[in-house]
Amino acid sequence: MAKTYPQYAAQVALYQLHLGVDRHPAVFTATCADDCRRLHILVPFDTELAATTVQRAQLIIEATQRGELLPRMTDDPNNWRCRLCGHRERCWRP
């Protein structure tokens, strides 16, 4: 799951860490919007991923508190992720 859906893997690792359920795998379920098939994956706790994700969140929070903008994830303001972001106008302001 970490290779295919890294954002979900990080989210699951954080839930496991903060809920204290890191001794047993989490059950991750996804439903296909086209035909309602379900996929169930057992996700073992990834200590390193949880720690890295917490550190990254701390970095973002601290930079925000200092009024800093971190480097963008892309140099293209028309990247699909930028077009969906609510902060696009502020981020790409000259």
C-alpha positions in Angstrom: 0.0 0.0 0.0 2.9 2.4 0.7 4.1 2.2 -2.9 0.7 2.5 -4.6 -1.1 4.9 -2.2 1.6 6.6 -0.1 -0.9 9.2 1.2 -3.2 6.6 2.6 -0.4 4.6 4.1 0.8 7.6 6.0 -2.7 8.4 7.2 -3.2 4.8 8.4 0.2 4.9 10.2 -0.8 8.1 12.0 -4.1 6.6 13.1 -2.4 3.5 14.3 0.2 5.6 16.2 -2.2 8.0 17.8 -4.9 5.5 18.6 -2.3 3.1 20.1 -3.3 0.2 17.9 0.2 -0.5 16.5 0.5 -4.1 17.6 -1.9 -5.5 15.0 -2.4 -4.6 11.4 -5.1 -2.2 10.4 -7.8 -3.2 7.9 -7.9 -0.7 5.1 -11.0 -0.9 2.9 -11.5 0.8 -0.5 -14.6 0.7 -2.6 -14.5 1.0 -6.4 -16.8 3.8 -7.5 -17.5 2.1 -10.8 -18.9 -1.2 -9.6 -18.8 -1.0 -5.8 -16.2 -3.8 -5.5 -14.4 -3.7 -2.2 -10.7 -4.2 -1.6 -9.5 -5.1 1.9 -5.8 -4.8 2.8 -4.2 -5.7 6.1 -1.7 -2.9 6.8 1.0 -3.6 9.4 2.2 -0.7 11.5 5.2 1.1 9.9 7.1 2.8 12.7 9.4 4.6 10.3 6.6 6.0 8.2 4.7 7.2 11.2 7.8 9.0 12.6 8.6 10.5 9.2 5.0 11.7 8.8 4.9 13.3 12.2 8.3 15.0 11.6 7.0 16.4 8.3 3.8 17.7 9.9 5.9 19.4 12.6 8.1 21.0 9.9 5.1 22.4 8.1 3.4 23.7 11.3 6.6 25.4 12.5 7.2 27.0 9.0 3.6 28.2 9.0 4.0 29.7 12.4 7.1 31.6 11.3 5.2 32.9 8.2 7.4 30.9 5.8 6.2 29.2 2.6 7.9 25.8 2.0 9.0 24.9 -1.5 6.2 23.9 -3.9 5.7 20.3 -4.9 5.8 21.4 -8.6 6.9 24.3 -10.8 3.7 24.1 -12.8 0.7 26.1 -11.6 -1.5 24.1 -13.9 -0.5 20.8 -12.2 -3.8 18.9 -11.4 -3.0 19.0 -7.7 -2.5 22.7 -7.8 -5.7 23.2 -9.7 -7.6 21.4 -6.9 -5.9 23.2 -4.0 -7.7 25.9 -2.1 -4.4 27.7 -1.6 -3.5 27.9 -5.3 -4.0 31.6 -5.7 -1.9 32.5 -2.6 0.8 30.0 -3.5 1.3 31.2 -7.0 0.9 34.9 -6.3 3.9 36.8 -7.7 
